[in-house]
């Protein structure tokens, strides 16, 4: 045995301190290789557009007027853009494309006709909307202008066969589409460049008829920007803001072209919520913008909208044959063209489309075959559950709802006070019970609270020779204050040396424990019943301020950790059969060392379940996938 293993860990080489020193945190990775590469990893790769995926994209195409400019017209860039959108729809999960007006330079029948023919490349492949810019309709300054070449080509008849098309204003210059994406419906309003009072009234009727739908407003002229990238409402934009946008909370994103350079701003509506206002226009760029598109990548899981701007026409070219200007215009990466918006979609849409909280699930619904213990911290799990924030008294019993007798009893560590453990109504949204415990453990001095099984509980001696699944819900506080290095989350009491184990960093640590490293990596270490080994799983740095589901699954051969239903990378390949339990209590809220508890857990803990067999991800307490 090495000297390190023989040395008392509190004196020099505590197992966890050594591992902390050994962890190498990699430098930040290189920037992504652009939208074309990113689409390879899309959730919809290899299939059709997936309306149920929480990740989808809205493509935005601004002023294309210089590509349809009398006898200098060149639709080739736009054709390539449309080929790209059609070809990549499934992999990038593109829900819709919206054009922001100024399709053509002069609005003549020839220009409009060429543009209409070009748009047919997209027809039937990706649904889209087009609205009039000032260069498309020059006969009037509002949408009551009557007939035009634009209206004949891009009026309501063009969209009637699209499943997204909802209708148009009586004059035909304004339209709306309803998309199915991200598991819900979304509204896209396409408004004329100078929408009239009648047009505004029509738009309000559309919003009123679709009150529960988050809405994206598109128009030609809404904002302008200086070189600082800060957008300001134009005169027309101010009218739209006052008459339509600020009073309709469902409009969360408003997009316009017309001006350049691009820019963005965030305004606050009457409901006190953010409205993102963006100007997108590249006609001043090389080759009239070269059919450049902007994609808004909605990620409902991460709560972000990732925005990218690029030219499919330049991307499609052989890199060896790209001209210098084409090479520098493939993708725009400045702060006005490539950025991410943080959006808590449920919170932002709560005023008009509140999420109905799931009802608590009864215990019997979440105890599959082989469940050995299940604890929850609501009235169903304990007769003593108090109001949120109230202290949990020592001696409180949390029942094992399986009826197997593995009840937990509360006790405080050291001289901790009432604040060391309190009841809480906070919970993971997918958790069966809508309650948790708030642990307030820490160091200097050591403090906290634990819940332990009785001396002769069956779980104390369970060997798990058919595998196991251990699950819990945890939330770390934000801010994560103080030193909580190596705090325990759950464990069995005892020393692994008592089980005859000789391999590992210290014979004084328990035979099984789930802990948190200084880098906020979860660590699950187990001394198997059959092998003399200590296979250890490590997670990534887990977040603070939000709930996560943690599961450890053993199939009698090896152990795998999951966080939020996702398999982590650092799972050991070592053989691992069973757990070398010692007949000593199972514990929530801390991990012993040399038979003694130091600091306790710091954070919230929800439902915890132990099953005597491996479960699939779909069988977890909150199903994933």
C-alpha positions as CSV (number, residue, x, y, z in Angstrom):
1,X,0.0,0.0,0.0
2,X,1.3,3.5,-0.9
3,X,2.3,6.0,1.8
4,X,-0.6,8.2,0.7
5,X,-3.1,5.5,1.5
6,X,-1.6,4.9,4.9
7,X,-1.5,8.6,5.9
8,X,-4.5,9.9,7.9
9,X,-6.4,12.0,5.4
10,X,-7.1,14.9,7.7
11,X,-3.4,15.3,8.2
12,X,-2.2,15.4,4.6
13,X,-3.8,13.6,1.7
14,X,-7.5,13.4,2.1
15,X,-8.9,11.4,-0.9
16,X,-11.0,14.2,-2.1
17,X,-8.3,16.9,-1.7
18,X,-6.0,14.7,-3.8
19,X,-8.6,14.4,-6.5
20,X,-9.3,18.1,-6.4
21,X,-5.6,18.8,-7.1
22,X,-5.7,16.3,-9.9
23,X,-8.6,17.8,-11.8
24,X,-7.5,19.8,-14.8
25,X,-10.1,22.3,-15.9
26,X,-9.8,22.7,-19.7
27,X,-9.5,26.1,-21.3
28,X,-12.6,27.4,-23.0
29,X,-13.2,25.6,-26.3
30,X,-12.8,27.3,-29.6
31,X,-15.8,29.0,-31.1
32,X,-18.3,26.9,-33.0
33,X,-17.7,26.4,-36.7
34,X,-20.8,28.2,-37.7
35,X,-24.4,27.3,-38.4
36,X,-23.7,24.7,-41.1
37,X,-21.6,22.7,-38.7
38,X,-23.9,23.2,-35.8
39,X,-26.9,21.8,-37.7
40,X,-25.2,18.4,-37.8
41,X,-25.9,18.1,-34.1
42,X,-29.5,19.2,-34.3
43,X,-32.2,17.2,-32.4
44,X,-34.0,16.6,-35.7
45,X,-31.0,15.2,-37.6
46,X,-31.9,12.6,-40.2
47,X,-35.7,13.2,-40.2
48,X,-38.4,15.8,-41.0
49,X,-39.1,18.9,-39.1
50,X,-39.8,17.9,-35.5
51,X,-42.6,20.1,-34.1
52,X,-42.2,18.5,-30.7
53,X,-38.5,19.1,-30.2
54,X,-37.7,21.9,-27.7
55,X,-35.1,23.2,-30.1
56,X,-36.1,24.8,-33.4
57,X,-35.1,27.7,-35.6
58,X,-36.8,30.7,-37.1
59,X,-35.0,32.0,-40.3
60,X,-35.2,35.7,-41.0
61,X,-34.4,37.1,-44.5
62,X,-34.1,40.9,-44.8
63,X,-33.9,43.3,-47.7
64,X,-33.1,41.5,-51.0
65,X,-33.8,44.4,-53.2
66,X,-30.3,44.7,-54.9
67,X,-30.7,41.1,-56.1
68,X,-33.8,42.1,-58.0
69,X,-32.8,45.4,-59.5
70,X,-33.9,45.8,-63.1
71,X,-31.3,44.5,-65.6
72,X,-28.7,44.0,-62.9
73,X,-30.8,41.4,-61.1
74,X,-29.0,38.3,-59.9
75,X,-31.2,35.8,-57.9
76,X,-28.4,33.2,-57.6
77,X,-27.6,34.1,-53.9
78,X,-31.2,33.8,-52.9
79,X,-31.7,30.5,-54.7
80,X,-28.8,29.1,-52.7
81,X,-30.3,30.4,-49.5
82,X,-33.6,28.7,-50.3
83,X,-31.8,25.5,-51.3
84,X,-30.0,25.6,-48.0
85,X,-33.2,26.1,-45.9
86,X,-35.0,23.3,-47.7
87,X,-32.0,20.9,-47.4
88,X,-31.3,21.8,-43.8
89,X,-34.8,22.0,-42.5
90,X,-34.8,18.7,-40.7
91,X,-31.2,18.9,-39.3
92,X,-31.5,22.5,-38.2
93,X,-35.2,22.0,-37.3
94,X,-36.2,25.1,-39.2
95,X,-39.9,25.9,-38.4
96,X,-40.4,28.9,-40.6
97,X,-38.8,31.7,-42.7
98,X,-39.9,35.3,-42.7
99,X,-38.9,38.0,-45.1
100,X,-38.7,41.6,-43.8
101,X,-39.7,43.5,-47.0
102,X,-38.0,45.3,-49.9
103,X,-38.0,42.1,-51.9
104,X,-37.2,44.2,-55.0
105,X,-35.6,47.5,-55.8
106,X,-38.4,49.1,-57.9
107,X,-41.4,46.9,-57.5
108,X,-41.9,46.5,-61.2
109,X,-43.7,43.5,-62.7
110,X,-40.5,42.1,-64.1
111,X,-38.6,42.4,-60.7
112,X,-41.6,41.1,-58.7
113,X,-42.1,38.2,-61.3
114,X,-38.4,37.2,-61.0
115,X,-38.6,37.3,-57.2
116,X,-41.8,35.3,-57.2
117,X,-40.3,32.6,-59.4
118,X,-37.2,32.5,-57.0
119,X,-39.4,32.0,-54.0
120,X,-41.0,29.0,-55.6
121,X,-37.8,27.1,-54.7
122,X,-38.9,27.3,-51.1
123,X,-42.6,26.7,-51.7
124,X,-43.9,23.5,-50.2
125,X,-40.5,22.9,-48.4
126,X,-40.3,25.5,-45.7
127,X,-43.4,27.7,-44.8
128,X,-42.7,31.4,-45.0
129,X,-44.1,34.9,-45.0
130,X,-43.3,37.9,-47.1
131,X,-44.3,41.5,-46.4
132,X,-44.1,44.7,-48.5
133,X,-41.3,47.2,-48.1
134,X,-41.3,50.7,-49.4
135,X,-39.4,49.6,-52.6
136,X,-42.0,46.9,-53.4
137,X,-45.1,49.2,-53.3
138,X,-44.5,52.8,-54.3
139,X,-48.0,53.9,-55.0
140,X,-49.1,54.7,-51.5
141,X,-47.9,55.1,-48.0
142,X,-50.3,52.7,-46.3
143,X,-51.8,49.3,-46.9
144,X,-55.0,50.7,-48.4
145,X,-53.2,51.3,-51.8
146,X,-55.2,48.8,-53.8
147,X,-53.8,46.4,-56.3
148,X,-50.1,46.2,-57.2
149,X,-47.6,43.8,-58.8
150,X,-46.5,42.9,-55.3
151,X,-50.0,42.0,-54.1
152,X,-50.6,39.8,-57.2
153,X,-47.4,37.8,-56.5
154,X,-47.1,37.9,-52.7
155,X,-50.7,38.4,-51.6
156,X,-52.8,35.8,-49.6
157,X,-53.2,33.4,-52.6
158,X,-49.5,32.6,-52.4
159,X,-49.8,31.2,-48.8
160,X,-53.2,29.4,-48.8
161,X,-51.6,26.0,-49.4
162,X,-49.3,26.4,-46.4
163,X,-50.4,24.7,-43.2
164,X,-49.1,27.7,-41.2
165,X,-51.2,30.3,-43.0
166,X,-53.9,31.8,-40.8
167,X,-55.3,34.6,-42.9
168,X,-54.8,38.1,-44.2
169,X,-56.2,41.5,-43.8
170,X,-59.0,42.5,-46.2
171,X,-56.6,44.6,-48.3
172,X,-54.2,41.6,-48.5
173,X,-51.1,43.4,-47.4
174,X,-50.9,41.9,-43.9
175,X,-51.0,38.3,-43.0
176,X,-50.4,35.9,-40.1
177,X,-49.1,32.4,-39.6
178,X,-49.5,30.0,-36.7
179,X,-46.5,27.6,-36.3
180,X,-46.3,24.4,-34.4
181,X,-42.8,24.2,-32.9
182,X,-41.2,23.4,-29.5
183,X,-44.3,21.5,-28.5
184,X,-46.6,24.6,-28.7
185,X,-48.1,27.0,-31.1
186,X,-46.5,30.4,-32.0
187,X,-47.9,33.4,-33.9
188,X,-46.1,35.3,-36.6
189,X,-47.5,38.6,-37.7
190,X,-46.3,40.0,-41.1
191,X,-47.3,43.7,-41.3
192,X,-47.0,46.0,-44.2
193,X,-44.3,48.7,-44.1
194,X,-46.8,51.4,-43.3
195,X,-49.7,49.5,-41.8
196,X,-52.9,51.7,-41.7
197,X,-55.3,52.2,-38.8
198,X,-57.4,49.5,-40.4
199,X,-54.4,47.2,-40.6
200,X,-53.6,47.8,-36.9
201,X,-57.2,47.0,-36.0
202,X,-57.0,43.8,-38.0
203,X,-53.7,42.9,-36.2
204,X,-55.3,43.4,-32.8
205,X,-58.2,41.1,-33.8
206,X,-55.7,38.4,-34.7
207,X,-53.9,38.8,-31.4
208,X,-57.2,38.7,-29.6
209,X,-58.2,35.6,-31.4
210,X,-54.9,33.9,-30.4
211,X,-54.5,35.2,-26.9
212,X,-52.5,32.2,-25.6
213,X,-49.9,32.3,-28.4
214,X,-46.5,34.0,-28.1
215,X,-46.1,36.3,-31.0
216,X,-43.3,37.5,-33.3
217,X,-44.0,40.7,-35.1
218,X,-42.3,41.3,-38.4
219,X,-42.4,44.5,-40.5
220,X,-40.1,46.5,-42.7
221,X,-39.6,49.6,-40.7
222,X,-39.4,49.5,-36.9
223,X,-36.0,50.6,-35.7
224,X,-32.7,52.1,-36.8
225,X,-29.3,51.8,-35.3
226,X,-26.0,53.7,-35.2
227,X,-22.6,52.0,-35.3
228,X,-22.9,51.2,-31.6
229,X,-25.4,48.5,-32.4
230,X,-28.1,50.1,-30.1
231,X,-31.4,50.1,-31.8
232,X,-33.9,53.0,-31.5
233,X,-37.5,53.0,-32.6
234,X,-38.1,54.8,-35.8
235,X,-41.2,57.0,-36.3
236,X,-43.2,54.1,-37.6
237,X,-41.7,51.8,-35.0
238,X,-42.9,54.3,-32.2
239,X,-46.4,54.2,-33.7
240,X,-46.4,50.4,-33.7
241,X,-45.0,50.3,-30.2
242,X,-47.7,52.7,-28.9
243,X,-50.6,51.3,-30.9
244,X,-49.9,47.6,-30.9
245,X,-46.8,46.1,-29.3
246,X,-46.5,47.5,-25.7
247,X,-50.2,46.7,-24.9
248,X,-50.0,43.1,-26.1
249,X,-47.8,41.1,-23.8
250,X,-47.7,38.1,-26.2
251,X,-45.5,40.1,-28.6
252,X,-42.0,39.2,-27.3
253,X,-39.9,39.7,-30.4
254,X,-40.2,42.4,-33.1
255,X,-38.1,42.3,-36.2
256,X,-37.5,44.9,-39.0
257,X,-35.2,45.7,-41.9
258,X,-35.1,48.9,-44.0
259,X,-32.2,50.6,-42.1
260,X,-28.6,49.6,-41.6
261,X,-26.4,48.8,-39.8
262,X,-28.1,46.1,-37.7
263,X,-28.8,46.7,-34.0
264,X,-31.0,45.5,-31.2
265,X,-32.6,46.8,-28.0
266,X,-34.9,45.6,-25.2
267,X,-38.0,47.6,-24.3
268,X,-40.4,47.1,-21.4
269,X,-44.1,46.6,-22.2
270,X,-47.2,47.5,-20.2
271,X,-47.0,44.2,-18.4
272,X,-43.4,44.9,-17.3
273,X,-42.0,42.3,-19.6
274,X,-39.1,42.4,-22.1
275,X,-39.7,42.9,-25.8
276,X,-36.7,42.3,-28.0
277,X,-36.6,44.7,-31.0
278,X,-34.1,44.0,-33.7
279,X,-33.1,45.6,-37.0
280,X,-31.7,43.1,-39.6
281,X,-30.4,44.4,-42.9
282,X,-27.4,43.5,-45.0
283,X,-28.1,45.2,-48.4
284,X,-25.1,47.5,-47.8
285,X,-22.8,44.4,-47.6
286,X,-20.9,42.8,-50.4
287,X,-23.2,41.5,-53.2
288,X,-26.2,43.3,-51.8
289,X,-26.1,41.0,-48.7
290,X,-25.7,37.9,-50.9
291,X,-29.0,36.4,-49.6
292,X,-27.7,36.5,-46.1
293,X,-30.1,35.0,-43.5
294,X,-30.3,35.3,-39.7
295,X,-31.4,32.2,-37.7
296,X,-33.1,32.5,-34.3
297,X,-32.4,29.2,-32.6
298,X,-34.9,28.7,-29.9
299,X,-33.8,26.3,-27.1
300,X,-36.6,25.9,-24.7
301,X,-34.5,23.6,-22.4
302,X,-31.6,26.1,-22.0
303,X,-33.9,29.1,-22.0
304,X,-32.1,30.9,-24.8
305,X,-32.4,32.1,-28.3
306,X,-29.1,31.8,-30.2
307,X,-28.8,34.1,-33.1
308,X,-26.5,33.6,-36.1
309,X,-26.0,35.5,-39.4
310,X,-24.5,33.9,-42.5
311,X,-24.6,33.6,-46.3
312,X,-25.4,30.1,-47.6
313,X,-24.3,31.2,-51.1
314,X,-20.8,31.8,-49.8
315,X,-20.8,28.8,-47.6
316,X,-21.6,26.6,-50.6
317,X,-18.5,27.7,-52.5
318,X,-15.3,25.8,-52.6
319,X,-13.1,27.6,-50.0
320,X,-10.2,27.6,-52.5
321,X,-12.4,29.5,-55.0
322,X,-13.9,32.1,-52.6
323,X,-13.0,35.7,-53.4
324,X,-11.6,37.8,-50.5
325,X,-14.9,39.6,-50.0
326,X,-16.9,36.4,-50.1
327,X,-14.5,34.8,-47.5
328,X,-15.0,37.7,-45.1
329,X,-18.7,37.8,-45.5
330,X,-19.6,34.1,-45.0
331,X,-20.6,34.8,-41.4
332,X,-21.0,37.9,-39.4
333,X,-19.8,37.5,-35.8
334,X,-20.1,41.0,-34.3
335,X,-22.3,41.6,-31.2
336,X,-25.2,42.8,-33.4
337,X,-25.2,39.7,-35.6
338,X,-24.2,36.8,-33.4
339,X,-25.6,36.7,-29.9
340,X,-27.8,34.9,-27.4
341,X,-30.9,36.1,-25.6
342,X,-31.7,34.6,-22.3
343,X,-35.4,34.0,-22.0
344,X,-37.3,32.1,-19.3
345,X,-40.1,31.1,-21.7
346,X,-42.5,29.9,-19.0
347,X,-42.1,33.1,-17.0
348,X,-42.1,35.4,-20.0
349,X,-45.3,33.8,-21.3
350,X,-47.0,33.4,-17.9
351,X,-49.2,36.4,-18.3
352,X,-51.1,35.1,-21.3
353,X,-50.2,31.4,-21.4
354,X,-49.5,30.3,-17.9
355,X,-48.1,26.8,-17.4
356,X,-50.5,24.7,-15.4
357,X,-48.5,23.1,-12.6
358,X,-48.6,19.3,-12.6
359,X,-50.5,17.8,-9.7
360,X,-48.4,15.9,-7.2
361,X,-48.2,12.2,-8.1
362,X,-49.2,9.6,-5.5
363,X,-46.5,7.4,-4.1
364,X,-48.0,4.3,-5.6
365,X,-47.5,5.7,-9.1
366,X,-43.8,6.0,-8.6
367,X,-42.8,2.8,-6.9
368,X,-42.0,0.3,-9.7
369,X,-41.1,-3.3,-9.1
370,X,-38.1,-3.6,-6.9
371,X,-38.5,-0.3,-5.1
372,X,-36.8,-0.7,-1.7
373,X,-37.3,2.8,-0.3
374,X,-39.0,6.0,-1.3
375,X,-39.1,9.2,0.8
376,X,-40.9,12.5,0.2
377,X,-41.3,15.5,2.3
378,X,-44.9,16.5,1.9
379,X,-47.9,15.5,4.0
380,X,-48.0,12.1,2.3
381,X,-44.4,11.4,3.4
382,X,-44.6,12.6,7.0
383,X,-47.3,13.4,9.5
384,X,-45.2,16.4,10.8
385,X,-44.7,18.3,7.6
386,X,-44.8,22.0,8.5
387,X,-45.2,25.3,6.7
388,X,-42.5,26.4,4.3
389,X,-39.6,27.9,6.3
390,X,-40.5,26.3,9.6
391,X,-37.8,24.2,11.3
392,X,-37.9,20.4,11.1
393,X,-37.7,19.2,14.7
394,X,-35.2,16.5,15.8
395,X,-37.0,13.2,16.0
396,X,-39.3,13.9,13.1
397,X,-39.9,10.7,11.1
398,X,-40.1,10.7,7.3
399,X,-41.8,7.4,6.3
400,X,-40.6,4.9,3.8
401,X,-43.6,4.9,1.6
402,X,-42.9,1.4,0.3
403,X,-43.8,-0.1,3.6
404,X,-40.4,-1.8,3.9
405,X,-39.7,0.0,7.1
406,X,-36.8,2.1,6.0
407,X,-38.1,5.2,7.8
408,X,-35.8,8.2,8.3
409,X,-35.4,10.1,11.6
410,X,-34.1,13.7,11.8
411,X,-31.3,14.8,14.0
412,X,-29.0,17.8,14.0
413,X,-25.3,17.6,13.8
414,X,-23.0,19.1,16.5
415,X,-24.7,22.1,18.1
416,X,-26.7,23.2,15.0
417,X,-29.9,25.2,15.6
418,X,-33.3,25.1,14.1
419,X,-32.2,26.8,10.8
420,X,-30.1,23.7,10.0
421,X,-33.1,22.0,8.5
422,X,-36.4,23.5,7.4
423,X,-39.5,22.6,5.4
424,X,-39.8,24.0,1.9
425,X,-42.5,24.2,-0.7
426,X,-39.8,24.6,-3.4
427,X,-39.5,21.6,-5.7
428,X,-38.4,20.3,-9.1
429,X,-41.2,20.8,-11.6
430,X,-41.1,17.1,-12.5
431,X,-40.9,15.9,-8.9
432,X,-43.8,13.7,-7.7
433,X,-44.1,15.5,-4.4
434,X,-44.3,19.3,-4.3
435,X,-42.1,19.8,-1.3
436,X,-38.5,19.5,-0.2
437,X,-36.1,20.0,2.8
438,X,-33.8,23.0,3.0
439,X,-30.5,21.9,4.5
440,X,-28.2,24.7,5.9
441,X,-25.0,22.8,6.6
442,X,-21.5,24.1,6.4
443,X,-18.0,24.3,7.9
444,X,-16.1,26.4,10.5
445,X,-17.9,25.3,12.6
446,X,-19.2,22.1,11.2
447,X,-23.0,22.2,11.2
448,X,-26.0,20.6,9.5
449,X,-28.7,17.9,9.9
450,X,-29.1,14.4,8.8
451,X,-32.0,11.9,8.3
452,X,-31.0,8.3,9.0
453,X,-32.6,4.9,9.0
454,X,-33.1,3.0,12.2
455,X,-30.4,0.6,13.5
456,X,-32.0,-2.5,12.0
457,X,-33.6,-1.2,8.8
458,X,-33.5,-3.6,5.9
459,X,-31.8,-1.1,3.7
460,X,-28.8,-1.0,6.0
461,X,-27.7,-4.5,4.9
462,X,-29.0,-4.6,1.3
463,X,-26.2,-5.8,-1.0
464,X,-27.9,-4.8,-4.3
465,X,-26.6,-7.9,-6.2
466,X,-29.2,-7.4,-8.9
467,X,-28.1,-3.8,-9.5
468,X,-29.6,-0.6,-8.2
469,X,-30.9,2.8,-9.1
470,X,-30.5,5.6,-6.5
471,X,-32.3,8.9,-7.3
472,X,-32.7,12.3,-5.7
473,X,-33.6,15.9,-6.6
474,X,-31.2,18.6,-5.5
475,X,-31.0,22.4,-5.8
476,X,-27.8,24.3,-4.8
477,X,-28.3,27.8,-3.6
478,X,-27.6,30.9,-5.7
479,X,-25.3,32.5,-4.7
480,X,-23.4,29.5,-3.5
481,X,-21.8,31.1,-0.5
482,X,-19.2,29.6,1.8
483,X,-16.9,26.6,1.6
484,X,-18.8,23.5,1.1
485,X,-16.1,21.4,-0.5
486,X,-16.8,17.7,-0.3
487,X,-20.1,18.0,1.4
488,X,-22.1,14.8,1.4
489,X,-25.6,14.4,-0.2
490,X,-26.4,10.8,0.7
491,X,-24.4,7.8,2.0
492,X,-24.2,4.8,4.2
493,X,-22.5,5.0,7.5
494,X,-19.3,3.1,8.3
495,X,-15.8,2.6,7.1
496,X,-15.0,0.5,4.0
497,X,-12.1,-1.2,5.8
498,X,-14.8,-2.9,8.0
499,X,-16.0,-4.6,4.8
500,X,-12.5,-5.9,4.1
501,X,-11.7,-3.4,1.4
502,X,-8.0,-2.6,0.7
503,X,-8.2,-0.6,-2.5
504,X,-9.1,3.1,-2.3
505,X,-7.7,6.4,-1.1
506,X,-8.7,5.8,2.5
507,X,-10.1,2.9,4.5
508,X,-11.9,5.4,6.6
509,X,-14.5,6.6,4.1
510,X,-17.9,5.0,3.7
511,X,-18.7,2.1,1.3
512,X,-21.0,4.4,-0.7
513,X,-21.5,8.1,-0.9
514,X,-22.7,10.9,-3.2
515,X,-20.7,14.2,-2.6
516,X,-19.9,17.5,-4.1
517,X,-16.3,18.5,-5.0
518,X,-14.9,22.1,-4.7
519,X,-15.5,22.5,-8.4
520,X,-19.1,21.6,-7.9
521,X,-18.6,18.2,-9.6
522,X,-20.8,15.4,-8.2
523,X,-18.8,12.5,-7.0
524,X,-20.4,9.0,-6.6
525,X,-17.9,6.6,-5.0
526,X,-18.9,3.0,-4.2
527,X,-17.0,0.0,-2.7
528,X,-18.7,-3.0,-4.4
529,X,-19.9,-6.1,-2.5
530,X,-17.9,-8.4,-4.8
531,X,-14.9,-6.5,-6.0
532,X,-12.1,-4.9,-4.0
533,X,-12.3,-1.6,-5.8
534,X,-13.7,1.9,-5.5
535,X,-15.2,2.9,-8.9
536,X,-16.0,6.6,-8.9
537,X,-18.3,8.6,-11.2
538,X,-17.8,12.3,-11.7
539,X,-20.2,14.8,-13.2
540,X,-19.6,18.1,-14.9
541,X,-19.8,21.3,-12.8
542,X,-23.4,21.3,-11.8
543,X,-25.4,24.6,-11.7
544,X,-26.6,26.6,-8.8
545,X,-30.0,28.2,-8.4
546,X,-32.0,25.5,-10.2
547,X,-33.2,22.0,-9.5
548,X,-31.6,19.0,-11.0
549,X,-32.4,15.3,-11.0
550,X,-29.5,13.0,-10.1
551,X,-29.6,9.2,-10.7
552,X,-26.9,6.5,-10.3
553,X,-27.6,3.2,-12.1
554,X,-25.8,0.0,-11.6
555,X,-26.5,-3.0,-13.9
556,X,-24.4,-5.5,-11.8
557,X,-21.4,-4.8,-14.1
558,X,-20.7,-1.1,-13.9
559,X,-22.1,2.1,-12.5
560,X,-23.4,5.1,-14.5
561,X,-24.4,8.6,-13.3
562,X,-27.1,10.7,-14.9
563,X,-27.8,14.4,-14.4
564,X,-31.2,15.6,-15.7
565,X,-31.6,12.3,-17.6
566,X,-28.3,12.8,-19.4
567,X,-25.5,10.3,-19.0
568,X,-22.3,11.9,-17.8
569,X,-18.9,11.3,-19.3
570,X,-16.7,10.2,-16.4
571,X,-18.2,6.9,-15.5
572,X,-15.7,4.2,-14.5
573,X,-15.2,1.1,-16.6
574,X,-14.2,-0.9,-13.5
575,X,-16.4,-3.9,-12.6
576,X,-18.9,-3.1,-9.8
577,X,-21.3,-5.6,-8.4
578,X,-23.5,-4.6,-5.4
579,X,-22.6,-2.3,-2.5
580,X,-20.6,-3.5,0.5
581,X,-23.1,-2.3,3.1
582,X,-22.2,-2.9,6.7
583,X,-25.6,-3.1,8.4
584,X,-25.3,0.5,9.4
585,X,-27.8,3.3,8.7
586,X,-28.4,5.0,5.3
587,X,-28.1,8.8,5.5
588,X,-29.5,11.8,3.8
589,X,-27.7,15.1,4.3
590,X,-24.1,14.2,5.0
591,X,-21.2,11.8,4.5
592,X,-19.1,10.3,7.4
593,X,-15.4,10.1,7.6
594,X,-13.8,7.7,10.1
595,X,-17.3,7.1,11.5
596,X,-17.9,10.8,12.2
597,X,-20.0,13.5,10.5
598,X,-18.4,16.9,9.8
599,X,-20.3,19.4,7.7
600,X,-23.8,18.8,6.5
601,X,-25.4,19.3,3.1
602,X,-26.1,22.9,1.9
603,X,-29.1,23.2,-0.4
604,X,-32.5,21.7,-1.1
605,X,-33.3,18.0,-1.4
606,X,-36.5,16.5,-2.8
607,X,-37.9,13.1,-3.3
608,X,-35.4,10.3,-3.0
609,X,-35.9,6.7,-4.2
610,X,-33.8,3.5,-4.1
611,X,-34.7,0.6,-6.4
612,X,-33.0,-2.8,-6.3
613,X,-32.5,-3.0,-10.1
614,X,-31.3,-0.8,-12.9
615,X,-33.9,1.5,-14.3
616,X,-34.0,3.1,-17.8
617,X,-34.0,6.8,-18.2
618,X,-37.8,6.7,-19.0
619,X,-38.4,5.0,-15.6
620,X,-36.8,7.8,-13.5
621,X,-38.8,9.7,-11.0
622,X,-39.2,12.4,-13.6
623,X,-39.2,10.7,-17.0
624,X,-36.8,12.0,-19.6
625,X,-37.2,11.2,-23.3
